[in-house]
């Protein structure tokens, strides 16, 4: 896909990120069977009438969320991934609602959800403005006192040669290799831990805790 006037590809554009995950959705979903232990641990202490999984992908965390809330909603920008999540719902016999939407403009009313999961998605948003707006959107749709888990890939991951005390992260692409050998570059903003905390602090969320686990920044937050 060519996005620039010079024929170059703008990997940061939201449309490009959506199209990439539509293209790799089937193969990607087959490699994402199990929920992350950090999400399992967070949800073990969570409950409520409604929960939201922002950037739900193939629905692995939406399925887990559905065990802890009365009604789980998964939202993702990729229709291909939502189709995979719908297939998973049927195959594994759990119930929820799947919605196509942008993390920086969530299509839900304020004060709707008691619990939120926003993992492995924040780092795909193209600019700091978009990322911070998405955190404010999470705060908006959570009910007062509602809790959420937020994660992003960080410079603490051993894949990156970055200073441990860096104040800012960097933009990059990470290739996804399809079964036939084709590589598809995916946009990432790799967060410095200090930058992750700064973006959270600038949002309308209240930060309860921040930690690094398996190369990801994690934060437990509330509205």
ZAKOLMAR-949894 format. One record per residue (C-alpha): residue number from 1; residue in one letter; z negated, x, y negated. Coordinates in steps of 0.2 Angstrom, whole numbers. Each point is the difference from the previous one (the first is absolute). Layout:
N
    k  r     c3     c1     c2
  NUM  a      Z      X      Y
...
***
This chain:
223
    k  r     c3     c1     c2
    1  x      0      0      0
    2  x      5      7    -17
    3  x    -11     -5    -14
    4  x      4     12    -14
    5  x     15      0    -11
    6  x      4     17      7
    7  x      0     -6     18
    8  x    -17      7      4
    9  x    -14    -10      9
   10  x    -15     -6     -9
   11  x    -13      1     14
   12  x    -14     -6    -11
   13  x      8    -17     -5
   14  x     -9    -15      8
   15  x     17     -7      6
   16  x      3     17      9
   17  x    -17      0      8
   18  x      3    -18      6
   19  x     17      4      7
   20  x     -6     15      9
   21  x    -14    -10      9
   22  x     13    -14      4
   23  x     11     13      8
   24  x    -13      9     11
   25  x    -11    -16      3
   26  x      3     -2     18
   27  x     -3     18      5
   28  x    -14      3    -12
   29  x     -9    -16      6
   30  x      1      7     18
   31  x    -10     15     -5
   32  x    -14     -9     -9
   33  x     -9     -9     14
   34  x    -18      2     -4
   35  x    -11     -3    -15
   36  x     -8     15     -8
   37  x    -18      4      4
   38  x     -5      0    -19
   39  x      7    -18     -1
   40  x     -9     -5     15
   41  x    -16      7     -7
   42  x      2     -9    -16
   43  x      4    -17      7
   44  x    -15      1     12
   45  x    -11     -3    -15
   46  x     12    -12     -9
   47  x      2    -19      2
   48  x      6    -15    -11
   49  x     11    -15     -1
   50  x     16      9     -5
   51  x      6     18      2
   52  x     15     10     -7
   53  x      9     15      8
   54  x     11      7    -14
   55  x     14     10      7
   56  x     -2     -7     17
   57  x     14      8      9
   58  x      2     -6     17
   59  x    -17    -10     -1
   60  x    -11     12     10
   61  x    -14     -1    -13
   62  x      4    -18     -4
   63  x     -4     -4     18
   64  x    -16      8     -1
   65  x     -4     -8    -16
   66  x      3    -17      8
   67  x    -15      3     12
   68  x    -12      2    -15
   69  x      6    -14    -12
   70  x      5    -18      1
   71  x     18      3     -6
   72  x      9     17     -1
   73  x     15      3    -12
   74  x     11     15      2
   75  x     12      4    -14
   76  x     13     13      0
   77  x     16      4    -11
   78  x     10      3     16
   79  x      7    -15      8
   80  x      4     10     16
   81  x    -18      5      2
   82  x     -5    -18     -3
   83  x     11     -5     14
   84  x     -8     13     12
   85  x    -17     -7     -6
   86  x      6    -18      5
   87  x      5      6     17
   88  x    -16      9      3
   89  x    -10    -16     -5
   90  x     10    -10     13
   91  x     -2     13     13
   92  x    -18      3     -2
   93  x     -5    -18     -4
   94  x     -9      2    -17
   95  x      3    -11    -15
   96  x      3      5    -18
   97  x     12     -2    -15
   98  x     13     13     -4
   99  x      7      1    -18
  100  x     13     11     -8
  101  x     -7      7    -16
  102  x     -3     15    -11
  103  x    -17      9      0
  104  x      1      2    -19
  105  x      4    -19     -3
  106  x     -9     -9     14
  107  x      6    -18      2
  108  x    -17     -8      2
  109  x    -12     -9    -12
  110  x    -16      9     -7
  111  x    -16      0     10
  112  x      9     -5     17
  113  x     -6     13     12
  114  x    -17      5      7
  115  x      6     16      9
  116  x     14     12     -4
  117  x      9     14     10
  118  x     12     11    -11
  119  x      4     15     11
  120  x     14     12      1
  121  x     10     -9    -13
  122  x     -7      6    -17
  123  x      9     17      2
  124  x     17     -9      1
  125  x     -1     -7    -17
  126  x     12      9    -12
  127  x    -11      4    -16
  128  x    -18      1     -5
  129  x      2    -16    -10
  130  x      6     -9     16
  131  x    -14      7     10
  132  x    -14     -4    -12
  133  x      8    -17     -3
  134  x     -1     -3     19
  135  x    -19      4      0
  136  x     -2    -12    -15
  137  x      9    -13     10
  138  x    -11      2     15
  139  x    -15     -2    -11
  140  x      8    -16     -7
  141  x      3     -9     17
  142  x    -17      5      7
  143  x    -14    -12     -3
  144  x    -15      6    -10
  145  x     -9     12     11
  146  x     14      0     13
  147  x      2     17      8
  148  x     15     10      5
  149  x      5     17      8
  150  x     14     10     -9
  151  x      8     16      7
  152  x     14     12     -5
  153  x      7     16      7
  154  x     -8     15     -9
  155  x      2     19     -3
  156  x    -15      2     12
  157  x     13     -3     14
  158  x      4     16     10
  159  x     18     -4     -2
  160  x     -1      6    -19
  161  x     -3     17     -7
  162  x     -9     -7    -16
  163  x    -16      7     -9
  164  x    -15     -9      6
  165  x     -6     -2    -18
  166  x     16     -6     -7
  167  x     -2    -14    -13
  168  x     17     -8      3
  169  x     11     -3     15
  170  x     19      0      2
  171  x     15    -10      5
  172  x     10      4     15
  173  x     10     -7     14
  174  x     -5      0     19
  175  x     14     -2     12
  176  x     -1    -14     14
  177  x     11      5     15
  178  x      8    -14      9
  179  x      4      0     19
  180  x     18      6     -3
  181  x     -6     15    -10
  182  x      4     -7    -17
  183  x    -13      4    -13
  184  x     -5    -12    -14
  185  x    -10      7    -15
  186  x    -15    -11     -5
  187  x     -8      2    -18
  188  x    -18      5     -1
  189  x    -12      4    -14
  190  x    -12     12      8
  191  x    -17     -3     -9
  192  x    -12     14     -5
  193  x    -17     -7      5
  194  x     -6      1    -19
  195  x     16     -9     -5
  196  x     -4    -14     13
  197  x    -17     -2     -7
  198  x      6      0    -18
  199  x     13    -14      4
  200  x    -14    -11      8
  201  x    -11      3    -15
  202  x     13     -5    -12
  203  x      3    -17      9
  204  x    -11    -16      0
  205  x     -7      4     17
  206  x    -17      6      3
  207  x     -1     15     11
  208  x    -14      0     13
  209  x      5     16      9
  210  x     14     13      2
  211  x      4     12     14
  212  x     13     11      9
  213  x      4     -4     18
  214  x     15      6     10
  215  x      9      6    -15
  216  x     -2    -16     -9
  217  x    -10     -5    -15
  218  x    -10    -16      3
  219  x    -10    -11    -12
  220  x    -11    -15      3
  221  x      1    -11    -15
  222  x     -5    -17     -6
  223  x      6    -12    -14
***
